[in-house]
Amino acid sequence: MFVVFLDSQEVHSPIGVHEFERKSGVKLLISVRVKLRMAADSDHISRTLDYTHLVDIVESEARKERHLLETLASDIAAALQKESPKGIENIHIRIEKPQIPHEGYNAKACGVEYTCDCQQ
């Protein structure tokens, strides 16, 4: 079993509950871990998940306007399952929002994590 991952891909996304966030966009850091069922004796890209494909999916989904990080995480997972090779066992997504429009906010980030088990 292998895990292909993307760590803290920075994107600018029209996402947020507040209209001004969707209009101007916000910075997000998106991390994805994809657990694959594959043999270690294979040396062909068709047997794994290409990192560039992973980045393309994250970037594409992040460009779509949404209100919730939860929806973005779920949509990234769905796109990965639809557009990726067979053999995905599990997907874990972490979306961090470094700045939020809230007085007194002093945390490094807030966000969501989403895990789905895949039936491929």
N, C-alpha and C positions, 0 to 999 in steps of 0.2 A: 504494500500500500504506500502511495506517495501523496504528498500535499504540495500543490502548486499554489503559490501565494503572491499577492500584491500588497505591499505595505505602504499605507499613507499616500495614495495617489491624490494629489491636490487637484481639485476641480472647482470651477466657478459655476454655481447652479441657481436657476430661478426657483428657489424653494423657500417656503416659510409660511407661517400662519398669517403674518402681516403682509399686506399688499406691497409695501415698500421693499420688503425682502425679495419678493418674486420679481418686482420691477427692476431693481438694481442687481440682484443676484447676491449670493453669499459664498464664502469660501468653505469648502468641505474637504475633509481628509477621509478617503475611503480605503479600507483594507478588506481584502477578500482572501479566504482560504478555501481551496477546493480539494477535497479528499478524493483520490482516484483509486479505483481497483485496476491495477495493471501489473503486468509481469516485469520484474527488474531486468530481464534478459532482452528487452526490446530496445532498439536504438533508432526508432523512427518517430517523427513528430506526430504522425497520425494516431499514435497510441497514448498521447498525453494532451495537455491543454497548452497551446501556444500562449506565451505571456502577452504578446502583442494583441492577440484576440481578446484576452481578458481585459487589457487596458481599453481597447476599442469599445467593448460592451459597457464598461463603467462610464467612459466618456459620453457615449451615445445616450445612455439612460439619464445621466446627470444633466444633460442639456434640456430635458423635458420639464415643463413647469408642473410643480406639485406643491401641495401644502405640507405634507408630512415626510419626515425622514423614513418612517416605517414603510411608507408606500414605495419610496425609492429603493430601499433594501430588498423588499419583496420583488420588485420589478427587475432588479439586477439578477436576483436568483433565478427568476423565471426565464429571462433571456439567456442566461448561462445554460440552463437545462435544455432550452430549445435549440440553441445554436452551437453547442459544443459536442465533442465526441461522446459516445456511450462510455459508461464506466464511472460516471460521477456518483460517488456514494453520499457525500455530504458537502454542503456549502455553508460557510460562516462568513457573515458580512458585518463589519463595524464601520459606522459612519460617525465621524466626529465633526462637530460644529465649534470651531475655536472662539468665535465671537457671537454672543447673543445680545439682542437689544433689551437688556434688563438691568436696572440700577442695582448696584451691589454685587454684580456677577464677578467673581474673582477666581473661578475655577479655570484650569488649563483648557478644558473643553467639556461640552455636553454632547449627548448623541444617543444612538441606539445600536444594539447588536441583534442580529437575526441569524438563526440557524435553521436549516431545513435538511431533512433526510430525503434523498432522491431515490426514486424507483425507476432507474433506467436499466 
